[in-house]
C-alpha cells in the first residue's frame, strides 16, 4: 500500500466520521426545539414574526 492510497482511505474515513457527527448533532434532543420553532414559522401571525425578527436583531445583528 502506497501513501496515496493510504491518504485517500484516511480521507474517506474522516469524511464519514464528519457525516456521522453532523447526523448526531442534527438529530440530538438539544436541537429539537430550534427545529420545531423553525418549522412553525410559516404558521405564525405577522406580528409574532416581526417580534421574533426584532428579538434576533437585538443580539447585535443589524436590521
C-alpha positions in Angstrom: 0.0 0.0 0.0 1.5 3.3 -1.0 1.0 6.7 0.7 -1.6 8.0 -1.9 -3.9 5.0 -1.3 -3.5 5.4 2.5 -4.2 9.1 2.3 -7.4 8.5 0.2 -8.5 5.9 2.6 -7.9 8.1 5.6 -9.7 11.0 3.9 -12.7 8.7 3.3 -12.8 7.6 6.9 -12.5 11.2 8.2 -15.4 12.4 5.9 -17.6 9.5 7.0 -16.9 10.4 10.7 -17.7 14.0 10.0 -21.0 12.9 8.3 -22.0 10.8 11.3 -21.1 13.7 13.6 -23.4 16.0 11.6 -26.2 13.5 11.8 -25.8 13.2 15.6 -25.9 16.9 16.1 -28.9 17.4 13.7 -31.0 14.7 15.4 -30.0 15.4 19.0 -32.7 16.3 21.5 -30.9 19.7 22.2 -31.6 20.8 18.6 -35.3 19.7 18.6 -36.7 22.9 20.0 -34.8 25.0 17.4 -36.1 22.9 14.5 -39.6 22.8 15.8 -39.6 26.6 16.1 -38.3 27.0 12.6 -40.9 24.5 11.3 -43.7 26.6 12.8 -42.6 29.9 11.5 -44.9 29.9 8.4 -47.9 29.5 10.7 -47.2 32.4 13.0 -49.0 35.7 12.7 -47.2 38.6 11.1 -46.9 40.4 14.4 -45.2 37.4 16.0 -42.8 37.1 13.1 -41.8 40.7 13.4 -41.3 40.3 17.2 -39.1 37.2 16.5 -37.0 39.2 14.0 -36.6 42.0 16.5 -35.5 39.6 19.2 -32.9 38.1 16.8 -31.7 41.6 15.9 -31.4 42.6 19.5 -28.4 40.3 19.9 -26.1 42.7 18.0 -27.1 41.9 14.4 -28.1 44.7 12.1 -31.5 45.0 10.6 
